């Protein structure tokens, strides 16, 4: 699925473009995501995992998503073309979970608390609601990421359950996982 370019303003009135990344931006996406991952313990992937991904696999992921009716990737671009946020959503492929779709979202630390994450989620959810057969949108969030939990609840997500001791951070801290969902 392709998200056509849409201009969105943050809380300060600054304009950003939300759109599906192009294949020729694959390397830029990996670099941006490595930078974003380095800024927060709450992002599941590490900077090293993004740096170890091949550009070819990233291109394939973008191209496969563009052709799909149950997958979408959206980047947030500032006026200079820098990627400052990113999200993706996709349905499960197996027969017993094909009515469910999962998502992930992240914003560069310099652009957090400006309302971009919530607006990005709104655009992502609108896209995901068009996925064939989807009845539930779900996500996982570390329980200590209170700003994210609050935002998800404000969008209508419900707390589904906690998986204790789901994450071990690089400093050894153990954090629980909260699964949240939205019926559509």
N, C-alpha and C positions, 0 to 999 in steps of 0.2 A: 504494500500500500504506500502511496506517496502522499505526503503532506505538502501541499503547495505553499509557497512562501506567504507568510502572514505576518504583518507588522503588529507587534505587541509593545505596549508601554509599561515600564515598571512604575513603582510608587512615586518616583521622582519625575516621571514624564519622559524618561530616556527611551528611545525606540530600539527594539531588538527584532530580529527576524527569526521566526520559527519555521523550519523547513526540513524536509528529508535531505540528508547529506548526499552529495554526489560521489560517485566512485573515485574520482580523482582527488577526493579529500580524505581518503582512507588513512594515509599516514598522519595527516593533521589531526584526525579524530583520535588515533592512538596516542599521539603526543599530548593532546589536550586531556584525555582521560587519565593518562599517567599523572599529569599535573594535578588534576582534581582528586584522584585517589590518594595522592601524597598529602592532601590537605585535611583529610578526615578519617578517623578510625572507623566510621560508620559505613564506609563503602566496602562492599564485599571483596572486590578485586584489589590487588595491590599495584603500585606503580610498575613493579617488576613483571607482573602478569601481563599488563598492557604492552610493555616494551618487548616482551617475548613473542607476542602475536605477530604473525606475518601479515604484511600489507595485502598479499593475495587473498588470504582468508577473510580479511576485513572487507575487501572489495566484494568477495562472493556473498558475504553476509548482507551487505548493502543491496546488492543486485537481487538476491533472493527475496529480501523483504519488499523491495519495490514491486516485484511480480506477484506477491502474495496478497490474498484477501483476508489473512488472519495474522498479519505481522506489520508493525510500523516502527520506524526509527525517526526521531525528531531531534534536530540540533537547534541550539539557541546561539545566534550569531550577533555580535555587536556590530557597529557601523563599519569597523575596520575589517570585518570578516572573521574575527577570532571566535572560536567556539567557547562559550562561557557556560554552557549547560547541555545536557544530553538526556534523552530518555528513550526507552523502547518498550514495546509491549507485544506479546504474542500468545496465541492460544496453544494449549497442549495438543499434541498430535495423536496420542493414544486414545482409543475408543472410549475408555471409561472416564477420561478427563477432558474430552474435547469441548465440553460446555464451559470450561474454565480458561481464563487467560491471565497471565502474570505480567507484571511490569517492574521496571526499575527506573529511577530518576536520580540525577545528581547535578549540582550547580557549583561552579567555581566559587571558592570562599569569598573572593572580592565582590561577588554579585549576590550573595545570600542576604536574606532579610529585606529584599526589595520587591517581593511578591512574584518574582519570576518562577519560582518552583511551583507555586499554586497555579499560576496561569499555564505553565507547561503541563501540569497534571490535567487541567481542564481540557486542553487541546488533545492530549493523549487519550483521555477517557472518551471524549467525543469520537475519536477515531476507532477506539476499541469497541464501542457500542455498535459499530457497523460490521464487526466480524461475524461471519456466518455461524449461527448456533450458539453464540456466547450468552451465558446466563449469569456468570460470576466473574468479576475482576478481582484479583488478589495480589497481595504484596507481602513481603517480609521486611521487618524493620527491627533494628536492635532496640531493646526496651529503653536504653538510656538516651536514645536520640529523640528527646521530648519535643523539640520543635517540629520534627517530621511527623511524629505521632499526632500532634495537635493539628497540623495541616491536613493529614489524611482524614482525621475525624471531621474536620470542617467541610471536607468534600463528600462526606457521607459514608466513609469506610467504617466498618464495625470490627471491634476486636474479636478475633476468632479463637485464639488460644496462644499459650506460651510454651515454647520448647526451652526448657531450662538448660543453661550452660552450653548454648548452641555455638558460641563464638569465643575464641581465645585471641585476644589482641596481641600485637607484637610486644607489648610491655608485660604480658602475662595475665592481664585482667580478663576475667570471664564475664560474659554478658549473655543474657537470655534473648531469645528471638520471639518477637510478637508477630503472628500472622494476622493480617487484616483482610477484609473482603467487602465487596459491594455487589449486591444483586442488581441486575439490570433487566 
